[in-house]
């Protein structure tokens, strides 16, 4: 068996070998990470209750909108760092990294002050449809969540560095350790302190930031000491260089945030925070597949950047075909999970704790399947920097999502399912346009410049 595994790992060109090693490493780490996230859901619900857990989900989804202010910086950095490394210019790679830290710190530091002041005037009770029993504590919880997200987006630059260096398994390890620390904190709370939304928030936020800080101290003093960020290396022209590419990622990312984060907010606002918990249980159940598939595709983006810059397009086409075969197995697994979903919810959360309808499960299943399909082609296009069509499509998809959701809720009275249907339909670029663009660029070799922009 060991011989077969070693043969598999050592076959192919260096890029494929590195990708295989990272996939196997990521599968191990992310598998543990997925297990942690699944254990954390019933543990958290039992520590507080479905309503308060729904408040945390809805609140974090609203505050998560601060990611808009990333302005595509991290994705721009990912490509620019990978390009500099591919060309052997380590000094330029370090300068890009330093610039990202300085500018992201300035952006999110300023944003933190503004949002903490604004938080004093926000009526979270009305915004999230929360009852008066817990409303008075939500403002303080929101302040913690705001601080957490603003710090998180700066500290996660180290994950971007690892992914750009084609080491997503190491990036996943950092995330997993943060999750594990939070799980331990929540477990200790369940044994020592009465259920509290404030305590839950601190346990979910603080350990993650501590782990990221420790990762910085370790990595920049060891393997990545040559890239340790320095204030003196930050340059405005390099920030513009990163943002020039990053802004192309920014609008598509905003579209994703609107569709993903707004889902929890809209469910809370129109149907109550308990329904957010119902949706989250179904989504997390099927998202196990998407998380696993993302592990498999994680090396694709940076590997495509490397191979495309070196003119090795055949490798890209070959690996995409392999991913499509893998996708078939994931779709079969999704359908099996749907068939036994009711039984699995009872085993996972506890019988009669939360009722998740089959319709909600079906729609979450379809959302995950379409997302996995789209992930393959979007990763390739992101890797080669062909972003203009995605940019334009992303201006339209959030509008479609919001208008359709409101139509289904207010005019047709469909309920929470209407929001999920809107999420699936509005993902036009990933499911339809991205595969067409991939074909035109790498298969058809179209002369039309629009496909490459």
C-alpha positions in Angstrom: 0.0 0.0 0.0 2.8 2.4 0.9 4.5 1.7 -2.4 1.3 2.5 -4.3 0.9 5.8 -2.4 4.5 6.8 -3.0 4.1 5.9 -6.7 1.0 8.1 -7.0 2.7 11.0 -5.2 5.9 10.9 -7.2 4.3 10.6 -10.7 3.9 13.6 -13.0 5.7 16.9 -13.3 6.8 18.8 -10.1 3.7 21.0 -10.2 1.4 18.0 -10.2 3.5 16.3 -7.4 3.2 19.3 -5.2 -0.5 19.6 -5.9 -1.0 15.9 -5.0 0.9 16.3 -1.7 -1.1 19.3 -0.8 -4.4 17.6 -1.6 -3.6 14.7 0.6 -2.3 16.9 3.4 -5.3 19.1 3.1 -7.7 16.2 3.1 -6.3 15.0 6.4 -6.3 18.5 8.0 -9.6 19.6 6.6 -11.2 16.3 7.4 -10.4 17.0 11.0 -11.5 20.6 10.6 -14.9 19.4 9.2 -15.3 17.1 12.1 -14.7 19.9 14.5 -17.3 22.2 12.8 -19.9 19.4 12.9 -19.3 18.7 16.6 -19.4 22.4 17.3 -22.9 22.9 16.0 -24.8 20.7 18.5 -22.4 21.7 21.3 -23.1 25.3 20.7 -26.9 24.9 20.3 -27.0 23.0 23.6 -24.8 25.6 25.3 -27.1 28.5 24.4 -30.3 27.6 22.5 -31.4 27.6 18.8 -32.6 31.2 19.0 -29.3 32.6 20.5 -27.2 30.5 18.1 -29.3 32.0 15.3 -28.5 35.5 16.6 -24.7 34.7 16.4 -25.1 33.4 12.8 -27.2 36.4 11.7 -25.0 38.9 13.5 -21.7 37.5 12.1 -23.2 37.4 8.6 -24.1 41.2 8.8 -20.7 42.2 10.3 -19.0 40.0 7.8 -19.9 42.6 5.2 -16.8 44.5 6.4 -14.9 42.1 4.1 -16.1 44.5 1.3 -13.3 46.8 2.4 -10.7 44.1 1.5 -11.1 45.6 -2.0 -9.7 42.5 -3.5 -6.4 43.0 -1.8 -5.8 39.4 -0.7 -6.7 37.9 -4.0 -4.6 40.4 -5.9 -1.7 39.6 -3.5 -2.2 35.9 -4.1 -1.6 36.2 -7.9 1.1 38.9 -7.6 3.1 36.9 -5.0 2.8 33.7 -7.1 3.9 35.6 -10.2 6.9 37.1 -8.4 7.9 33.6 -7.1 7.4 32.0 -10.5 9.9 34.6 -11.9 12.4 34.0 -9.0 12.1 37.6 -7.7 11.8 37.0 -3.9 12.5 40.6 -3.1 9.5 41.7 -5.1 7.4 39.0 -3.5 8.4 40.3 -0.1 7.6 43.9 -1.1 4.1 42.9 -2.3 3.5 41.1 1.0 4.7 44.0 3.1 2.5 46.4 1.1 -0.5 44.2 1.7 0.1 44.2 5.5 0.5 48.0 5.7 -2.4 49.0 3.6 -4.8 46.3 5.0 -3.9 47.4 8.5 -4.7 51.0 7.7 -8.0 50.1 6.0 -9.3 47.8 8.7 -7.9 49.9 11.6 -9.8 52.9 10.4 -12.9 50.8 9.7 -12.8 49.4 13.2 -13.0 52.8 14.8 -15.9 53.9 12.5 -17.9 50.7 13.0 -17.5 50.7 16.8 -18.9 54.2 16.9 -21.7 53.3 14.5 -22.5 50.3 16.6 -23.6 52.6 19.4 -26.5 53.8 17.3 -27.7 50.5 15.6 -30.9 48.9 16.7 -29.9 45.3 16.4 -33.2 44.1 17.9 -35.2 45.6 15.0 -32.6 44.7 12.3 -32.4 41.1 13.2 -36.0 40.6 14.5 -34.7 39.7 18.0 -36.9 39.6 21.1 -36.4 42.0 24.0 -35.0 39.3 26.3 -31.6 39.2 24.6 -31.7 42.5 22.7 -29.9 44.5 25.3 -26.7 42.3 25.1 -26.4 42.2 21.3 -24.7 45.6 21.0 -21.8 44.5 23.2 -21.6 41.2 21.3 -21.6 43.1 18.0 -18.6 45.2 19.2 -16.7 42.0 19.8 -17.6 40.5 16.4 -16.7 43.8 14.6 -13.3 43.8 16.3 -12.8 40.1 15.5 -13.5 40.5 11.8 -11.4 43.6 11.4 -8.4 41.9 13.0 -9.1 38.6 11.1 -8.8 40.1 7.6 -5.3 41.5 8.4 -4.0 38.4 10.2 -5.3 36.0 7.4 -2.8 37.5 5.0 -0.5 34.7 6.3 -3.0 32.2 4.8 -2.9 34.0 1.5 0.9 33.7 1.6 0.7 30.0 2.1 -1.9 29.4 -0.6 0.0 31.6 -3.1 3.1 29.5 -2.3 1.1 26.4 -3.3 0.9 25.2 0.3 -2.9 25.2 1.0 -2.5 22.2 3.4 -0.4 24.4 5.7 -3.0 27.2 5.4 -5.7 24.7 6.3 -3.7 23.6 9.3 -3.7 27.1 10.7 -7.5 27.4 10.3 -8.0 24.0 11.8 -6.0 24.8 14.9 -8.1 28.0 15.4 -11.3 25.9 15.2 -9.9 23.3 17.6 -9.0 26.0 20.1 -12.6 27.4 19.9 -14.1 24.0 20.3 -12.0 23.4 23.4 -13.1 26.9 24.8 -16.8 26.1 24.2 -16.5 22.7 25.7 -15.0 24.2 28.8 -17.8 26.8 29.0 -20.4 24.1 28.8 -18.9 22.5 31.9 -18.2 25.7 33.9 -20.5 28.6 32.9 -24.2 29.1 32.3 -25.1 29.6 28.6 -24.4 33.1 27.4 -24.3 34.7 24.0 -21.4 36.9 25.1 -19.3 33.9 26.3 -20.1 32.0 23.1 -18.9 35.0 21.0 -15.6 35.3 22.9 -15.0 31.6 22.6 -15.6 31.6 18.9 -13.5 34.7 18.1 -10.5 35.0 20.5 -8.9 31.6 20.0 -8.8 32.0 16.2 -7.0 35.3 16.5 -4.5 33.9 19.0 -3.7 31.0 16.7 -3.1 33.3 13.7 -0.8 35.5 15.8 1.2 32.4 16.8 1.3 31.4 13.1 2.8 34.8 12.2 5.5 34.5 14.9 6.5 31.0 13.9 6.4 31.2 10.0 8.2 34.6 9.7 10.9 33.4 12.0 11.4 30.1 10.2 10.5 29.0 6.7 9.3 32.4 5.5 11.8 34.6 7.3 13.0 35.9 3.9 9.5 37.3 3.3 8.9 38.7 6.7 6.9 41.9 6.2 8.6 45.3 6.7 7.0 48.7 6.9 9.8 50.3 4.9 9.2 48.0 1.9 5.6 49.0 1.5 5.0 51.1 -1.7 2.0 53.0 -3.0 2.8 51.9 -6.6 2.8 48.2 -5.5 -0.5 48.8 -3.7 -2.0 50.1 -7.0 -0.5 47.1 -8.7 -2.1 44.7 -6.3 -5.4 46.6 -6.4 -5.3 46.9 -10.2 -5.7 43.1 -10.3 -7.5 42.9 -6.9 -10.4 45.2 -7.8 -11.2 42.7 -10.6 -11.6 40.1 -7.9 -13.4 42.5 -5.6 -16.7 42.8 -7.3 -17.1 39.1 -7.8 -16.2 38.7 -4.1 -18.8 41.3 -3.1 -21.4 39.4 -5.2 -20.5 36.2 -3.2 -20.7 38.0 0.1 -24.1 39.6 -0.7 -25.5 36.2 -1.7 -23.9 34.2 1.2 -24.0 36.6 4.1 -27.3 38.3 3.2 -29.0 34.9 3.2 -28.8 34.6 7.0 -29.7 38.3 7.5 -32.8 38.0 5.2 -33.9 34.8 6.9 -33.6 36.4 10.3 -35.3 39.6 9.3 -38.3 37.9 7.6 -38.6 34.6 9.4 -36.8 34.9 12.7 -33.4 33.9 14.1 -34.4 30.3 14.8 -34.9 29.7 11.1 -31.3 30.9 10.6 -30.3 27.9 12.7 -32.5 25.6 10.6 -30.9 26.9 7.4 -27.4 26.7 8.9 -27.8 23.1 9.9 -28.8 22.0 6.4 -26.1 24.2 4.8 -23.4 22.9 7.1 -24.5 19.3 6.5 -24.1 19.5 2.7 -21.3 21.9 2.9 -19.1 19.1 4.2 -18.9 18.0 0.5 -18.1 21.5 -0.8 -15.4 21.9 1.8 -13.9 18.6 0.9 -14.1 19.4 -2.8 -12.5 22.8 -2.1 -9.6 20.9 -0.5 -9.1 19.0 -3.7 -9.3 22.1 -5.9 -7.3 24.4 -3.5 -4.0 24.0 -5.3 -5.6 24.7 -8.7 -5.7 28.5 -8.6 -2.0 29.1 -7.8 -0.9 26.1 -9.9 -2.7 27.5 -12.9 -1.1 30.9 -12.4 2.3 29.2 -12.3 1.6 26.9 -15.4 0.0 29.7 -17.4 2.9 32.1 -16.9 5.2 29.3 -18.0 3.1 28.5 -21.1 2.1 25.0 -20.0 -1.6 25.1 -21.0 -1.8 21.4 -21.6 -1.3 20.7 -17.9 -4.3 23.0 -17.1 -6.6 21.2 -19.5 -5.5 17.8 -18.3 -6.1 18.6 -14.6 -9.5 20.2 -15.3 -10.7 16.9 -16.9 -9.5 15.0 -13.9 -11.5 17.4 -11.6 -14.7 16.8 -13.6 -14.4 13.1 -13.1 -13.9 13.6 -9.4 -17.0 15.9 -9.4 -19.2 13.0 -10.5 -18.4 11.1 -7.3 -19.2 14.1 -5.2 -22.6 14.6 -6.9 -23.4 10.9 -6.2 -22.4 11.5 -2.5 -24.6 14.6 -2.3 -27.6 12.7 -3.6 -27.0 9.9 -1.0 -26.7 12.5 1.7 -30.0 14.0 0.7 -31.8 10.7 0.8 -30.7 10.1 4.4 -30.7 13.7 5.6 -33.6 13.4 8.0 -32.0 10.5 9.9 -28.6 12.2 9.9 -30.0 15.5 11.4 -31.5 13.5 14.2 -28.2 11.7 14.9 -26.2 14.9 14.6 -28.2 17.5 16.4 -30.5 15.3 18.5 -34.0 14.0 17.8 -36.8 16.6 17.9 -34.3 19.4 18.6 -34.6 21.2 15.2 -36.8 20.3 12.2 -35.3 20.8 8.8 -37.7 20.3 5.9 -36.8 18.2 2.9 -37.3 21.2 0.6 -34.6 23.2 2.5 -32.3 20.1 2.4 -32.9 19.7 -1.4 -32.1 23.3 -2.1 -29.0 23.3 0.0 -27.9 20.2 -1.8 -28.4 21.8 -5.2 -26.6 24.9 -4.1 -23.6 22.9 -3.1 -23.6 20.8 -6.3 -23.7 23.9 -8.5 -21.0 25.5 -6.3 -18.6 22.6 -6.7 -19.1 22.6 -10.5 -18.5 26.3 -10.7 -15.4 26.2 -8.4 -13.4 24.3 -11.0 -13.8 26.8 -13.8 -13.7 29.9 -11.7 -10.4 28.8 -10.1 -8.9 28.4 -13.6 -10.0 31.8 -14.8 -8.9 33.4 -11.5 -5.5 31.8 -12.0 -4.9 33.1 -15.5 -6.4 36.5 -14.6 -9.3 36.4 -17.1 -11.7 38.4 -14.9 -13.5 41.0 -16.9 -16.6 38.8 -17.8 -16.8 37.6 -14.2 -16.5 41.3 -13.1 -19.5 42.3 -15.3 -21.6 39.3 -14.4 -21.0 40.0 -10.7 -22.6 43.4 -11.1 -25.8 41.7 -12.1 -26.0 38.6 -10.0 -26.5 40.3 -6.6 -29.4 42.4 -8.1 -31.0 39.2 -9.4 -30.5 37.5 -6.0 -32.1 40.3 -4.0 -35.0 41.1 -6.4 -35.9 37.4 -6.8 -35.7 36.8 -3.0 -38.0 39.7 -2.2 -40.4 38.6 -5.0 -40.6 35.1 -3.7 -41.0 36.3 0.0 -43.3 39.3 -0.4 -45.3 38.5 -3.5 -45.5 34.7 -3.6 -45.1 33.9 0.1 -42.8 31.0 -0.6 -40.9 31.4 2.6 -37.2 30.7 3.3 -37.0 28.4 0.3 -37.4 31.4 -2.0 -34.1 32.8 -0.8 -32.3 29.5 -1.5 -33.8 29.2 -4.9 -32.6 32.8 -5.7 -29.1 31.9 -4.6 -29.0 29.0 -7.0 -30.4 30.9 -10.0 -28.3 34.0 -9.5 -25.0 32.0 -9.7 -25.1 32.3 -13.5 -21.5 33.1 -14.0 -20.0 30.1 -12.2 -22.4 27.5 -13.6 -22.9 28.8 -17.2 -20.6 31.6 -18.3 -17.3 30.4 -16.6 -17.3 27.0 -18.4 -17.9 28.7 -21.7 -15.1 31.2 -21.1 -12.7 28.4 -20.1 -13.6 26.6 -23.4 -13.0 29.7 -25.5 -9.6 30.5 -23.8 -8.0 27.0 -23.5 -9.8 24.7 -25.9 -11.0 26.8 -28.8 -8.2 29.4 -28.6 -10.6 32.1 -29.5 -9.1 35.2 -31.1 -11.7 37.4 -29.3 -9.8 39.5 -26.7 -12.9 39.7 -24.4 -12.4 36.1 -23.3 -8.9 36.8 -22.0 -9.5 40.2 -20.3 
